[in-house]
Amino acid sequence: MKIKSLTLLSAATLALAGCGQKTDTSTVSANTTTISETDTVNGADTMNGTDMATAPAAGQTFANTAAASDAFEIATSRAALDTSKSASVKAFAQKMIDAHTDSTAKLKKVTAGLSPAITPDPTLTPEQQQKLDALKALSGAEFDKAYIDAQTAGHQQTLDALKTYATGGDVPALKTFASDLVPIVTAHLNMAKGLKA
């Protein structure tokens, strides 16, 4: 069950990251073997015929998701500081920059001592980049509404990922990191929901 949860989390994260990317499917092996989740081939754990060692580890996937989430919150909040005319939106944006800069530092500290090594990749997903680009093209009340919507949706997605990893993650230090962030991200989500454009 734990493997299924981690696989679903990894698959969801990879699906989001793969949005808009072209995949070459022209070379497909004619010899496909389906192996149950509990089977072992040559001493390596396998799932659906794929060697688990070749798939991205759930810990690395989670670290990338958390890093990209922080980068998105910081980038959109910097745009809010530059563009918004609302004092409450600007105050919220500064809180998000401070909190997510702190979260990134904690994530780097947690992953620095792990073995095997995990290096968080803060590259925005195509969906996050598209939202950021669209946000930067707006101004006035349109900007504020789009920023609030992006913060609400982003924090909800992050909260869901944190809760999933906290209960079924594969790296104890990252599970603790995720658990510790759940109340903080919940508070951010509630603040975002309370903002008015």
C-alpha positions as CSV (number, residue, x, y, z in Angstrom):
1,M,0.0,0.0,0.0
2,K,2.9,2.3,0.9
3,I,4.4,1.7,-2.6
4,K,1.1,2.5,-4.3
5,S,0.7,5.8,-2.4
6,L,4.3,6.8,-3.2
7,T,3.8,5.8,-6.8
8,L,0.6,7.8,-7.1
9,L,2.3,10.8,-5.6
10,S,5.3,10.4,-8.0
11,A,3.0,9.9,-10.9
12,A,0.9,12.9,-10.1
13,T,4.0,15.1,-9.7
14,L,5.6,13.8,-12.9
15,A,2.4,14.3,-14.8
16,L,2.2,17.9,-13.7
17,A,5.9,18.4,-14.6
18,G,5.4,16.7,-17.9
19,C,2.5,19.0,-19.0
20,G,3.3,20.5,-22.4
21,Q,6.4,18.4,-23.0
22,K,6.6,16.2,-26.1
23,T,7.4,12.6,-25.5
24,D,8.9,10.3,-28.2
25,T,6.9,7.0,-28.1
26,S,8.3,5.7,-31.4
27,T,10.6,3.1,-29.7
28,V,8.5,0.7,-27.7
29,S,9.8,-2.7,-26.8
30,A,7.8,-5.6,-28.2
31,N,8.7,-7.7,-25.2
32,T,6.7,-6.2,-22.3
33,T,6.4,-8.2,-19.1
34,T,3.9,-7.2,-16.4
35,I,5.2,-7.9,-12.9
36,S,3.1,-7.5,-9.7
37,E,4.2,-5.0,-7.1
38,T,5.5,-7.8,-4.8
39,D,7.7,-9.5,-7.5
40,T,11.4,-9.3,-7.4
41,V,13.6,-9.7,-10.5
42,N,17.3,-10.3,-10.0
43,G,17.1,-9.0,-6.5
44,A,15.7,-5.6,-7.5
45,D,12.3,-4.4,-6.5
46,T,10.0,-3.9,-9.5
47,M,6.7,-2.4,-10.2
48,N,4.8,-3.1,-13.5
49,G,8.0,-4.3,-15.1
50,T,10.1,-1.2,-14.3
51,D,13.2,-1.4,-12.2
52,M,12.6,0.8,-9.1
53,A,16.2,2.0,-9.2
54,T,15.6,3.6,-12.6
55,A,12.5,5.5,-11.5
56,P,12.9,8.8,-9.6
57,A,12.8,8.2,-5.9
58,A,9.7,9.5,-4.2
59,G,11.9,11.6,-1.8
60,Q,13.6,13.4,-4.8
61,T,10.2,13.9,-6.4
62,F,8.8,15.4,-3.2
63,A,11.8,17.6,-2.7
64,N,11.5,18.9,-6.3
65,T,7.8,19.6,-5.7
66,A,8.4,21.4,-2.5
67,A,11.2,23.5,-4.0
68,A,9.2,24.4,-7.1
69,S,6.2,25.4,-4.8
70,D,8.4,27.7,-2.8
71,A,9.9,29.2,-6.0
72,F,6.4,29.8,-7.4
73,E,5.1,31.4,-4.2
74,I,8.2,33.7,-4.0
75,A,8.1,34.7,-7.7
76,T,4.4,35.5,-7.7
77,S,4.7,37.4,-4.4
78,R,7.5,39.5,-5.8
79,A,5.3,40.3,-8.7
80,A,2.6,41.3,-6.2
81,L,5.0,43.7,-4.4
82,D,5.8,45.3,-7.8
83,T,2.3,45.4,-9.2
84,S,-0.4,45.4,-6.6
85,K,-1.9,48.6,-5.2
86,S,-3.6,46.8,-2.3
87,A,-1.9,47.2,1.0
88,S,-3.3,43.8,2.2
89,V,-2.1,42.0,-0.9
90,K,1.4,43.5,-0.5
91,A,1.5,42.6,3.2
92,F,0.5,39.0,2.4
93,A,3.0,38.9,-0.5
94,Q,5.9,39.9,1.8
95,K,4.8,37.2,4.4
96,M,4.9,34.6,1.6
97,I,8.3,35.7,0.4
98,D,9.7,35.5,4.0
99,A,8.0,32.2,4.8
100,H,8.8,30.4,1.6
101,T,12.4,31.6,1.7
102,D,12.6,30.1,5.1
103,S,11.0,26.9,3.9
104,T,13.5,26.6,1.1
105,A,16.4,27.0,3.5
106,K,14.9,24.3,5.8
107,L,14.4,22.0,2.8
108,K,18.1,22.5,1.7
109,K,19.3,21.8,5.3
110,V,17.2,18.6,5.6
111,T,18.3,17.3,2.2
112,A,22.0,18.2,2.6
113,G,22.7,15.3,5.0
114,L,20.7,12.6,3.2
115,S,22.2,9.5,1.7
116,P,21.6,8.8,-1.1
117,A,21.8,12.5,-1.9
118,I,18.7,14.5,-2.7
119,T,19.1,17.9,-4.3
120,P,15.9,19.9,-4.5
121,D,15.2,21.3,-8.0
122,P,13.2,24.6,-7.8
123,T,12.4,24.7,-11.5
124,L,8.8,25.7,-12.0
125,T,6.4,23.2,-13.6
126,P,5.1,24.3,-17.0
127,E,1.7,25.1,-15.3
128,Q,3.4,27.2,-12.6
129,Q,5.4,29.1,-15.3
130,Q,2.3,29.7,-17.3
131,K,0.5,31.1,-14.3
132,L,3.4,33.4,-13.4
133,D,3.7,34.7,-17.0
134,A,-0.1,35.4,-17.1
135,L,0.1,37.1,-13.8
136,K,2.9,39.4,-14.8
137,A,0.8,40.6,-17.8
138,L,-2.0,41.9,-15.5
139,S,-2.5,45.0,-13.4
140,G,-4.9,46.6,-11.0
141,A,-7.8,44.6,-9.6
142,E,-7.3,41.9,-12.3
143,F,-3.8,41.3,-11.0
144,D,-4.9,41.1,-7.4
145,K,-7.7,38.6,-8.2
146,A,-5.4,36.4,-10.3
147,Y,-2.7,36.6,-7.5
148,I,-5.1,35.6,-4.8
149,D,-6.5,32.7,-7.0
150,A,-2.9,31.5,-7.7
151,Q,-2.0,31.7,-4.0
152,T,-5.1,29.8,-3.0
153,A,-4.7,27.1,-5.6
154,G,-0.9,26.8,-5.1
155,H,-1.2,26.5,-1.3
156,Q,-3.9,23.9,-1.6
157,Q,-1.8,21.8,-4.0
158,T,1.2,22.1,-1.7
159,L,-0.9,21.2,1.4
160,D,-2.1,18.1,-0.4
161,A,1.4,17.1,-1.4
162,L,2.7,17.7,2.2
163,K,-0.1,15.6,3.8
164,T,0.4,12.8,1.3
165,Y,4.2,12.7,1.8
166,A,3.9,13.1,5.6
167,T,1.9,9.9,5.8
168,G,3.5,7.8,3.1
169,G,6.9,9.2,2.3
170,D,10.0,7.1,2.0
171,V,12.6,9.4,3.7
172,P,12.0,10.0,7.4
173,A,13.6,13.4,7.5
174,L,11.5,14.6,4.6
175,K,8.4,13.1,6.2
176,T,9.1,15.2,9.3
177,F,9.7,18.3,7.2
178,A,6.4,17.7,5.5
179,S,4.5,17.2,8.8
180,D,6.1,20.3,10.3
181,L,4.9,22.4,7.3
182,V,1.3,21.3,7.2
183,P,0.1,23.8,9.9
184,I,2.1,26.6,8.3
185,V,0.8,26.0,4.8
186,T,-2.8,25.6,6.2
187,A,-2.4,29.0,7.8
188,H,-1.2,30.5,4.5
189,L,-4.1,28.9,2.6
190,N,-6.6,30.4,5.1
191,M,-4.9,33.8,4.8
192,A,-5.1,33.6,0.9
193,K,-8.8,32.6,1.1
194,G,-9.4,35.7,3.3
195,L,-7.8,38.2,0.9
196,K,-10.0,40.6,-1.1
197,A,-9.0,41.9,-4.5
